[in-house]
Amino acid sequence: KMQEVMPEKPNTYAKRFYYDSIVFDPNALKHLIQTFGATQVVAGSDFPFAMGDPDPVSFIRGAGLDAATERALLYENARRFLGQD
């Protein structure tokens, strides 16, 4: 049986994905940022579903992040993802 080999470690690939900020806890958000990088997390709301965060901007602003990280999560990362940068 032939085993496929990934040329890079799985966490290298995981750091290429984008993750939304809907984690409901500032410490969980900080862990997400620490694990995957501030450039890979975007503000999320889960709108129109009721289980989402009703005010994701306030959640991010109240999480105790530095200004550059807030800016990245609130709009810079989404712009880059959408090719508007």
C-alpha positions, 0 to 999 in steps of 0.5 A: 500500500502506497502512503501519500506524503504531504510536502509540508506539516499540516499546521503549515497548510492550516495557516493558509486558511482564513478563520472567522472571529466567532468564538464568543470568548476573548481568550479563544480569539487570542488563541486563534490569532496566536495559533494561525496568525492575525493575518488569517482571522476575519470578523464574522457574524453568522448573519442571518442565523441567530447563533452568531454574534450580534455585534462582532465589531464590539467583540473584537474591539473589546478583546484587548487586541492591539490596534494593528490586530483590530484593524486586520480583523475588522477590514484589512484581512477581508480586503486581502481575501477579496483581492481588494488590496 
